[in-house]
Amino acid sequence: MDCFSVTGGTSLQGRVRVTGAKNSALKLMAAALLASGRTTLDEVPDILDVEIMSEVLRRLGCGVSFERYPAGSGGGGRVHIDVPEQPSSETDYDLVRRMRASISVLGPLVARCGTAKVALPGGDAIGSRGLDMHIAGLERLGATVVNEHGFLIATAPKLVGTSIWLDFPSVGATENLVMAAVLAEGTTVVDNAAREPEITDLCRMLTAMGARIEGAGSSTITVHGVAGLQPVEYTTVPDRIVAGTWAIGAVMTRGDVVIERAVADHLTVPLDKLVTAGATVQVVPDGVRVAMTERPRGVDVVTLPFPGFPTDLQPMAVALAAVSTGTALITENVFEGRFMFVNELVRLGADVRIDGHHAVVRGRERLSSAPVLATDIRAGAGLVLAGLLSDGVTDVQDVRHIDRGYPDFVEQLRGLGVTIERTERPD
């Protein structure tokens, strides 16, 4: 089990480059299934989840290769996906169980092949994330969906446009249904759709492939079905969660960081919270600069779907509150399991009390080093940031989670002045 040993007492200083968004790149890779031929994606993060999705596509009959960019690029690269005329329609459990995003091949496979057999997914243990809206939406489009022996089996000789209302603006359901609808006959309207930048990114790529989509980035997306799509070359949107992680880290450590390629409009609420905490935030020609000269003030945070505060930045918000002045209330409205990591943060000396979906955090100027366990991608990153405020060396264990979301994490932290080592420890 790999471990990050983080030495406390360092402020983040310098420049860091953000590559493409994990939560977009994986869906763009799935969207490549909609057209035979070679699709090329730029600014794809070199992370474990991309490796898993690449293998999912290979077992569906695709050729997938990854060209890593030179050092200093933020850990990104270029992915070439060669899609056959008739891809396979069945995914393997051993891969899908490792990453929830692999369910995103369901919509493209049904649209392209008329059938799909996709293992029920796994992923981070941060709460229940049912597939009811995926299934109900596909059934509205004319598919028959059954759950048998751990697989979702969807069949649809012909998908037909329809009106779909989502009970919650689910990112995954919105993506799957839009990808299915682009090859459906007629017009599909998805109401209460997710509005995240990753949704807009997917719709832009699909449009470049020849799809007809209106309303991307709004709560109503209209898709006019087309007969076929073409492969494209496309550049992934920058990762707002990684950018937000560096921004919060700069404030926690009283640092000064330029986050290259960060898009301020994708982080409006988080950056506003950092200003409230006392930080200086500037939009610069190549990204966003975040600087802090004093101990941050505690700020309340409520997670909500975009454009609200992202749930993926909630662990970092709790870590920030743990070293701020005063008391902050962190409210989690998206995933009920997000506070699982708090017990690990308490091991570092944080004063956190959980009450349902609220966390009351009383700030302390310093934390104390201790071995802690990363319970998911974002919790792991939050614990590393907290370790920077400890009085010694903090060992963050089971960092395979962090590897799933943060390319070149150790190298980028070292570039910002942090003393951090990756070591192997017994399970």
N, C-alpha and C positions, 0 to 999 in steps of 0.2 A: 504494500500500500504506500503510494508516494505521499510525500509530506512537504509543505512549504515551511521553512524556518525563517521567520520574519523578525528582524531586529527593530525594536521600537526607538522612538526619538528622532525620526527623520521626517522632514517636511518635503512634500512633493514639489520639485522645481524643474522647469524645463519645458520641453515640447513632447507630445505624444501623438501618434497618428492613428486614427480610427479607420478600420477597413469596413467592408460591407456587413450589413446586419445579419446575424445568425437567423433571426426570426423571419427574414425575408429570403435569404439565399436558399434555405431548405425548400421553401415553397416554389421559388423560381425553378429549382432543379426538378421538382415534381411537374411543374407546368410544361417543361420541355417534352414530356410524354405526349402532349397534344399534337405534335407535328413530327413527322419522320424527317430524318436528316440531322445535320449537326447544329446544335445550339451552343453558343459560347457565352459564358457568364464571367464578367470581370468583377474584381474586388470581392471575391468569395473568401470568407475567413478560413484559415487553415486550422480547423478544430475537429474534435472527435465526431461531432454530430454530422459534419459534412462527409467524413469518411463513411459513417454508417449509411447516410442517404445515398452516397455513391455506390455502395454495395447493394442497397435495395434496388437501385436502377440497373445495376449489372445483372442481378438475378431476374430482372424483368426483360433481359435481352439487350440492354443498352451497352455501348462502349463508353466508359467514363475515364478521363485522364485529368490530372491536376498539375498545373505549372505554377510553382511557387514564385512570388515576387522576390527581388533581392532583399537582403537584411535592411531593416529600418523602414519597411513599408507598412508595418503594423500587423504583419502576419497574414497577409492576404495572398491571393493568387487568382489564376484563371482556370475555369473548369470547362472542358469540352465534353459535350454529351451527344453521342451518336445514337439516335433513336431508330429502330428498325421499322419497316412498313407494318409489321404485325407484332407488337410487343406482347410478352407474356402478361397474364392478368392476375397472377397469384404472388403474394409476398410471403416471406418466411417469418415464422414466429420468433426465431432466434435473433433476428435483426429488429423487427418492429417493437418487441418488448423493451428494447433498450432506448427507444426514442419516440416520444409521442408524435412528433412532427411527421413521422412516416405515414400517418393516417391520411396525409394530404395527397397521396397518390390515388385515393379512392375516387374522387371526382373525375380526374383526368382519365383513369382507366375505364370507368363506366362510359364516359363520353366517347372515348376513342375506340374501345373494344366491345362495348355493349355488355360487358360483364367485368366483375372484379371480386377477388377473394383476398381480403386483407385481414391479417391477424389483428386482434384487439391490442392496442398499443400500451406501452409502459411509459417511462419517463420520470421526471422529478416527483418526489412524494410531497407535494405542496397542497393537496386537497383534491376533492372530486372534480373531475372534468369529463362529464358524461358526453356520449355521442348522440344523444337523442335528437338534437337539432340538425346534425348532419344527416341522420337517417330520415327524419321527417321531411327535410327539404328535398332529398333525393326522391323520396316517394311522391312528393308533390310534382316533381319533374317527370314522373312516370316509371320510376324504377321500383322493382321489388327487392326488398332488403330483409334478410334473415340473419340471425345470429346462431351459428352452429359450431360446436366443438372449438370455441375460442376464435372463430373467424367471423367477420362480417362478409356476407356474400350478397352482392348487388347485381341484378340483371336488368337490362333495359334495352330491348331491340331498337327502341327509338325514344330519345328524351324529347319532351315537348315543353315549351315555355309556359310559365305559370307565375302566379304571385305567391311570394313566400314571406311570412312574418316570423322573425326570430324573437323568441321570448327574452333573450339577452343578446347584446351585441357581441357575439362570440367571434373572435378572430378566425379560429380554425374552421368553424362552420361557414362563415362568410367566404373564406378562400375556397373551400371545397365546392360550395354551391356555385360560385362564380365560374370556377374552372369547368364544372359540369355543364353550365348553361351556355358557354360560348359556342358549343357545337350542337346545342338543342335546336329543335325546329320552332321558330317563333321567338317571342319576346318574354324574358323573365325579369320580374321586379323583385328585388330583395329589400324588404323594409326592416328597419332597426338593425341595419348592417353595421359592422365594426368600421371605425373611421381611422384606425391606426395608419401611420405612414407606410407600414409594410403592406397594407391592403392596397394603398395607392400605387406602391411600387409594382405589385403583382399585376394590377390592372394596366399599368403603363406597358409592362412587358407583353401582356396578352394583346394589347392594342397594336404594338409593334409587330406582333405575329399575324395580325389581320383581324383580330376580334373587334367587335363594335360594342363599346362599353361607355355608359354615361353615369355621372354621379360619383365616381371614385373619390373617397375622402369625405363623402356626406353619408347621412344615415339611410339614403335610398339609392341603391345601385340598379341601373337598368341595363340588361344585357340583351342585345339583338343577336340571335344565333346566326352563325355563318356555316357554310358547307365544309370549310377546311381552313387550317392555319399553316404558316410557314415557319421554319426555324429562324432564329435571329441571333445577333450579338447584342448583349445587354449588360449594363453596369449596375450592380446592386447598390441600393441606397445605404448611406453610412449608418452604422449601428448606434442608435440613440441611447441604448442601455449601457453599452461600454463607455460612450462619451459621458453619460451621466455618472457612471462610477468614478471616472477620473475627476469630474467636477466636484463631486462630494468629497473625494479623497483630498483634493486640494484645500477645501474648506476645513475639513477635520484636522489636517496637519499644519494649517496656517501657511500654506504654500502658494505658489504662483505657477500656473500651468496653462500653456496654450494647447488646446485640443484640436489638432488639425482635422479638417473635414467634418467636424461637428456641425450640425444644422440647428441653430438656435430655435427655429420655429417648431422643431420636433420635441423641444424640451422646455416649452414656455413655463409650465407650472413648476417643474423642479428648479429651474434657474431663478424663478421669482422667489421660491422658498430660500434659496441660498443668499439672495440679496437681503431678504428679511433677516437671515441669520447674521448678516453683517459683511458679506462678501462683496467684492467688486466683480461684476460680470460685464465683459465687453465682447461685442461681435467684431472680429478682425477679419481681414481679407481671406485668410485661409482656414477660418474656423471660429472658435470661441476661446477667450481668455478668462480664467477664473483665478482670483487672487484673494488672499485673506491675511490680515496682519494681527488679529487678536483672537481670543477664544470666541467661538461662535455662540450666538444666542439660540436657545431652544426654540424650535418652531413646530407647530402642530401640522400633521400630514394626514390626508385622507386619500387612499388609493381609489381610483375610478378608471373605467375605460377611457381611452384617448378621446378628448384632449386633457383628461385629468392626470393626476400624478400616477405614473406607471407602477403597477404591483411589483414588477421586476426590480424596481429601485427601492422597494420598501425595506429590505434588510440593511441597505446602506443608510437609509433615513433613520432607522433605529440606532445604528452604530454612531451616526452623527449626533443624535440626541443624547447618546450615552456619554459624550465628552463635551457637551455644550453646557452653558449656564442655565439654571432654572429647570423647569419641568416641561416636558412635551408629551402630547397625546398623539399616538400613531394609530390610525384606524384602518383596518384591512377589510375592503369590501368585495374583493375579487376571489381570492383563494383562501379558504378557511385554514389551510395548513401552513400558511406562510410563517407563522410565529414558532414553528418547530425549532428553529435555530436559536431562539432566545436563551434557552438553557445553556447553550454553548457560550453565548455572549456574557451571561451571568458568571460563568467560570473565569472570565477575564476581569471580573470585578464590577461589571455594569449593574446598575440598580434599575431593574425592569420588572414590572408587575403586569401580568396578563389578566384581562377580564373580558372573556368572550372574544370579540373581534377588535378589541382595543388593547393597546399597550401603553402603560404609563411609565415614562422614562425620566428618571431624575439624574441629571448630568453630573459627572465627576471629571475633574481636570485630567486625571491620569487613570489608566487601567493597569492591571497586573498581568504579567505573562503567565500562560498556562497552555497545556495541550488541549486543543479543541478539534471538533469533527465537523467537516463541511457536510451539510445535509442535502444541499442542492446547489445548483450553479451560482445563483445570486447570493445565497447565504454564505457560500465559501468566499466569494469576493468581499462581502461585508466583514467577515471575520478577519481577513487579511488586512483590510483597512483599520479595523479596530486594533490589530496587533501593532500597527504603527504608533499607536498611542499608549502602548504598554511600557513597563519599566524594565523590560528584558527581551528575551527571545521567545516568541510565540510560535508553537508548532501547530499548523493547520493541517489536519490529516484528511485522507481520502479525497485528494485534490483532483481525482478523475472528473469530479463534477465540474470544477472550474475549467478544466480542459475542454469541456463540452461547449463553453460559451465565450472564452477569452483567449484569442490567439496570442502567442508570444507573451504571456502574462508576466513571467519572471523577467524576461528581457526588457519589457516595457517599464516595469517597476525599477529595474536597475538603471535604466536610462533617465529616470526621474530622481535618482539619488538614493534609492532604497537598498539596504543590505538584505538580500533574500537569497536563500539556497533551496534547491530542490533535492530532496534526499529520499531514500527508500527505507521504509520501516516494516517490521513484521506485521502481518494482518492482525 
